[in-house]
Amino acid sequence: MMPVDDSPITRASLLVQLRSGSNHLAWQEFTRLYGPVIYGFARKRGLQDADAADLMQDVMRSVASSIGRLEYDPKQGSFRGWLYTITRNKIFNFLSARRIRPRATGDTTTNRLLNSEPANDDSSDAWELEYQRRTAYLAMERIKSEFQKKTWQAFLLTAVEGASANEVSKRIGLSPGAIYVAKSRVLARLKEEVEAMRLQEEA
C-alpha cells in the first residue's frame, strides 16, 4: 500500500501533475484510481474481459496524448466528466464496430445494448458509482493502518459484509457497544479521506 505522504494526490492536484507529462508517480496514481473504474464501467456496458482491458488501455493512451492540451475549467465540468465522455465514446465506437462486423457466434449482449441505447445514452450514474467504489476502496487501503485490528474487523464485518453487531461480537470478542463505536469511528475517518481525495484530485 502506498503511504499517504508519498501519494501524489496528497501533495498537489493530480490533474496538474498529470499535465506536466513527466510525473510518473502521478500517472501511477491516476492509473490506480481510474483504471479499474474504466474497466468496470466497460464490463457493465457489455464488453468482455479482454475487450474491457484493451479499452482501458486505449482510454489511458488518449488521456496521455491529450492531457497537456486540456484547458481545465471546473465551471465547464469536472475532469472526471471529461474522462467519462472519452470512455463512453470509445465504448460506443467499439459496440458500433461489433454491430457492423459481428462475431461468427453472435453477441446477443452487444446487440441488445446497441439496439436499446442511442448514441447519446447517459450512463453517468453508473460511471459515478464505479468511481465511488474505487475511491472508497483506495481510501480504505490508506486509513487501515490507523486502526487496531479488531476495530478494523468490526468495521469490515458490519459496514461492508452486513453482519449484525451481535454476530460480530461473538466472532471477534468485542461488545456490541464497542463494535458500534468502532464502526462509527472508521466510517467517519473513511468519509473524511474520500472527501480529501476528491478535493485533491482536481484542486
N, C-alpha and C positions, 0 to 999 in steps of 0.2 A: 504494500500500500504506500502511495506517495505521501510523505509527510506534509502536513498542512503548510508549513512555512516554505516548502520547496515548490509548491504548486503555483504555476504562473498566474492563475486566476485570483490568487490571494495577494499578489503584488501589484497588479495593474490590470487594465482592461484586456481581456483575452483577445478581443477584436483588434485593438491597437497593436498588440504583439503579433498577431497573425499577419497584419498588413505589412510589417517590416520584412516579411519573407524569409528571414534568416533565424528566427527563434524556434529552434527545434523542440524545445520543451513546450512551447505554446501549441505547436502543431500536434504534439503527442497528447496534450490535454484536450485539445479540440477533437481529435480522433477518438479519444477515450470517452468523451461525453457524447458526441454526436454520431459516431459510427454505429453503435447499437440502436440509436433512435432511427436512423435512416434504414438500417437493415430490418428492424422490427416493423416499421411502417410499410416497407415494401412487401414484407411477408403477409401482412394483413390485407394488402391490396391484391393479393393473389399470386405473387411471384414465388417460385420455388427457391429452395435454399441457395443453390449455386447462382441463380439469376439475381437474387436479392443481394448476395455478396458482391457480385460483379457490378450491380447498380450502385452499391455503396461506394465502391472504388471509383466509379465514374463520377459520382457527385463530388467526391473528395478532389478529384483532378480538376473538375470545373471550378470548385472553390479556390484551389491553389492558383489557377490561371487568371482568375478574375478578382480576387480579394484586394489586390493592390489598386485596382481601378474603382473599387466600390466607394462611393461617396455616401457614407452612412449618416443618415439624419433620423434620429428616433421619432421625430414628428411624422415622418413618411412611412413608418413601420419598423418593426424590430428586425435585427439581424436574423433571429430565428425564423421570422416570417419569410425573409428573403431565401433562406436555406430551404424552407418548406416548399416554396414555389419552384425552386430548382429541382428538388426531389420529386415533387408531384408531376412536373412536366416530363421528367425523364421516365417515370413510371408509365405515364400515359403514352409516350412515344414507344416504349417497349411493348406495351399491350397492343398498340395500334399495329406495330410491325408483326406481332403474333397473329393478329386478325387477318392481315394480308397474306402472311406465309405461315399458316397453321401447321403444327406438328402432325406427323402422319397418324399418330394415335388420337389426335384431337385434344383440346384442353378446355373442358367444359367450364372450369372455374374462370379462366381468362375470358372466354366468350360471354359468359354471364355478366362479368364485370363490365365488359365493353358495351354490351347491349343495354345495360341498365344505368350506366353512368356517363353523362355527357362530358365534353372536354373541360367545361368549367366547374366540374364537380368540386365542391368544397368539403374536403375531409380534414380541415384544420383541427377539429376537435380530436380526431384520432392521432394526429401528429402531436398535439399538445399533451395528450395522455402518455404517449411514448416518451416524450421529453421529461414529463414529471416523474415517471417511473425511474428513468435513468438518473435523473438528478437526485432523487431520494436514495437510490442505491449508492451512488458515489458519496453522498453526504453521510450515509450510514457508515461507509468504509472509513471516512475521515474522522468521525467522532467516536467510533467504537472503543478506541484505546483510552478514552477519557472516563470510562465507567468500569466498575468492578464486574467480574464475570457473571455473578448471579443477577446483578442489576440488568445487564445486557440480555441475559437469558429471559428474565421476566418480561422485558420489553418485546423481544422476538416472539416469545410464545403467546403473549396476549395480543399485542398490536398487529403482528404480522401473520401468525398462524391462527389467531382467533380462539385460543384456548381460554377457558374461564380462570379467574383468579384462584378458585379452589383447586382446580386441576393442576395448575402451575405450582401452587403451594405444596402439594404432595410430591411433585417431581423435583423441585429444587430446594425445598426446605425453608422457604420464606413464608411469613404470614401473609394472608390475603391483603391486609392493610399495607404491608411493606411492598407487595407486588404492585398495588395501585400507585404508590408513591414512586416506585422505580419507573413504571410505565410513563407517568406524567413527566418525570424529570427528563427522560430520554426524548420523549415526544417534543417537549419544549425546546430542548437543545437541537433536535433534528430540524424543527421548523426554523429556528434561527439560522442554522447552517445552510439550509436550502435557500432561504431568502438572501443570505450573503452571497451565495454562488450566483444567483440570478442577477443581483446588482453588479457584481464584479464582472460578469460575463460581458456586459455592454456598457459599463460605466464610462 
